[in-house]
Amino acid sequence: MNIHWYPGHIAKAQKELKEKLNLVDVVLEILDARLPVSSAYTDVEKLCPKPRLILLNKVDLIEDKDIVFWTKYLEKKTNCKVVPFNSEKDTKVIVSKILELSSPIIEKMQSKGLLPRATRVMVIGLPNVGKSSVINRLIKKSKTKTGAKAGVTRQQQWVRVHPKIDLLDTPGIIPTVQNDQDVALKLAIVNSVGEKAYDSEHVARGLLNILSKNYEKNIREYYKLEENEEITLENISIKRNWITKGSLPDTLRTADFILSNFRGGKIGKIVLDEKEKE
């Protein structure tokens, strides 16, 4: 059961994003900390050949040791500065790093006799990684739309986030074709894919498979499954006494319940991407 998507507004946004690149000095890429690899756009270097700051967002949903590991891993892999972030953190470090990255560009402009201007920053990221929420934190008020579903931000808009920084908010971008169904599954799990693009039971079963492999204790404790009980939608449904009229486990209700639990951080602090073996 494959997951395929590519809404028209996102295709249009990607084209416009390329056209706007000449207007910006720095790219701010936002990743979901639960998917530090899978939530990255694979061709970002080609798409955005500009100085880039990576924001590892939603770090409150993963363990401190994982924050340290993935920050170092991404910095080594991308050769970009990575800033761990969540909705409670101060945005001063983001502002500081943006100005640091853009300083040589602004100085070069001024050396040519051009009038000084604010640094122009483009925000990119897959749907629902928290782009609009980060911008709202930067400007300390809600000028951009936010939402829990993928693809809420539909139009580009400039936002003054600092006296020296203008920020271009863009709709989330995703690959035109998702050949890696493991990545597609993980994106669906964290709600970075429109609900019409996937079957919730299929995605919930995939989540249980990942958790059974790497976070078995979390899943057993949260759903009160004994060691001799298999980690399945059916068993969790029976534990909650969710049975259909035909005396069968209500797996659809259970699937939606499990996905909601995970997205809300109730099952535990979890990273879905696996660390590369040395």
DAKAJO-V685250 format. One record per backbone hydrogen bond with DSSP energy under -1.0 kcal/mol. NH is the residue of the N-H (numbers start at 1). CO is the residue of the C=O. Records with the same first field share a line. If there is no record, write none. Layout:
# DAKAJO-V685250
NH = CO ; CO
This chain:
# DAKAJO-V685250
11 = 7
12 = 8
13 = 9
14 = 10
15 = 11
16 = 12
17 = 13
18 = 14
19 = 15
20 = 16
23 = 20
24 = 21
25 = 120
26 = 120
27 = 51
28 = 122
29 = 53
30 = 124
31 = 55
33 = 57
35 = 32
39 = 35
40 = 37
44 = 41
47 = 43
48 = 44
50 = 48
53 = 27
54 = 81
55 = 29
56 = 83
57 = 31 ; 55
59 = 85
61 = 58
62 = 59
67 = 63
68 = 64
69 = 65
70 = 66
71 = 67
72 = 68
73 = 69
74 = 70
75 = 71
76 = 72
77 = 73
78 = 74
79 = 75
83 = 54
85 = 56
89 = 86
95 = 91
96 = 92
97 = 93
98 = 94
99 = 95
100 = 96
101 = 97
102 = 98
103 = 99
106 = 102
107 = 103
108 = 104
109 = 105
110 = 106
111 = 107
113 = 110
114 = 109
119 = 164
121 = 166
122 = 26
123 = 168
124 = 28
129 = 126
134 = 130
135 = 131
136 = 132
137 = 133
138 = 134
139 = 135
140 = 136
143 = 141
157 = 169
159 = 167
161 = 165
162 = 165
165 = 162
166 = 119
167 = 159
168 = 121
169 = 157
173 = 125
181 = 179
184 = 180
185 = 181
186 = 182
187 = 183
188 = 184
189 = 185
190 = 186
191 = 188
192 = 187
197 = 194
203 = 199
204 = 200
205 = 201
206 = 202
207 = 203
208 = 204
209 = 205
210 = 206
211 = 207
212 = 208
213 = 209
214 = 210
215 = 211
219 = 215
220 = 216
221 = 217
222 = 218
223 = 219
225 = 220
229 = 226
232 = 230
236 = 232
237 = 233
238 = 234
239 = 235
240 = 236
241 = 238
242 = 237
243 = 241
244 = 248
247 = 244
250 = 242
251 = 249
254 = 250
255 = 251
256 = 252
257 = 253
258 = 254
259 = 255
260 = 256
261 = 257
262 = 258
263 = 259
264 = 260
265 = 262
266 = 261
270 = 61
272 = 34
